[in-house]
Amino acid sequence: MKGYWLAHVTVHDTEQYLKYTALAPQAFAAYGGKLLARGGRYQQLEGDERQRHVVIEFPSFDDALACYHSEAYQQAAAERQGVAAAEVAIVEGV
């Protein structure tokens, strides 16, 4: 079954966040990740509001998890620290 990253992000420093967005897609691609939603229009219906909402599809839950823990993604995530608040969950598809 496919795996999905669900991320909700609020960016506090757009300039610094660009370093993350330059690196992260390379890590996603290495694990077969496909961006399904990234930013764009949204309407907050429940819960805490975040600026950006991201959905990334992977061939499997294990691929999604491996991508998150990979050295390449962790380097990208380090660029996000302190400049954005993020919630990331990995879920298995149905």
N, C-alpha and C positions, 0 to 999 in steps of 0.2 A: 504494500500500500504506500501511496505517496506520503511525503512529509511536508509540512508547511511551517514557515516562520510567520508569526503574527507579531508585528512590532508597532508600538505607539510611541512617538517621539515628540518632544518639544525642544527646539533648538534655541540656545541662548547666545551663541556666537556663530553667525552664519559663515563668516570667513574661515574660521578654524574647522567648522563642520565639513567644509569642502574637502579637507584632507581625508576625512573618513569616506565621503562619497566617491573619492577618486580611487581608493584602495579596495573597499568592500566588494564591489561587483566582480573583481578578479577572483576573490575567494568563492563567491557564489557560483561562478562559472566553473571553477575547478571541481565542484561537487554536483554539477548538473542543475544548479539553481536557475529558476526562471522567474523574473519579476512579474507578478500579476497586477500589483497595485503599488504605487510609490508616490506619496503626496496626492495631489489632485483634490477634487471636490469631495467633501464629506459633510455629514450632518450628525452632530453628537446627540444621541438619544438618551443614553444612560451613562453613569460613571464619570470619572474625572476626564476632562477634556485635554487632548494633546493636539499639536499642530499637524503632525504628519502620521499617516497610517500606511503600513507597508505589509504586503503579503508576498511571500516568495515560495514557489513550489519546487520541491526536490523529488527525485525519483523514488526516494524512500525516507522513512522517519530516521533511519540510521545515517543516511547521507546528510540530512538536515542537521542532525546532532554533530556529526563529524565535522561539518563545515564550521559550525559555531566554535568548536574546540580547536580548530586548526590554527597553526601558527600564523597563516596569512590573515585569517579573520581577526584573531586576537591582536595583531598589529594594527589593523584598521580600527578595531574597537578602542584601542588605547588612544587614538586620535579623537575619539568622541568623548572620552572622559573629561568631565569638568565643563564641557561646552554644550552638552545636551542631556536631557533627562529622558531615559528610555525604559520601556517595559518590553521584554521579548519573551515569547513563549513558542515552543515547538510542539506541534500537534500532528497526530497521525490522521490521514484521510480516511474516508469511509468507502 
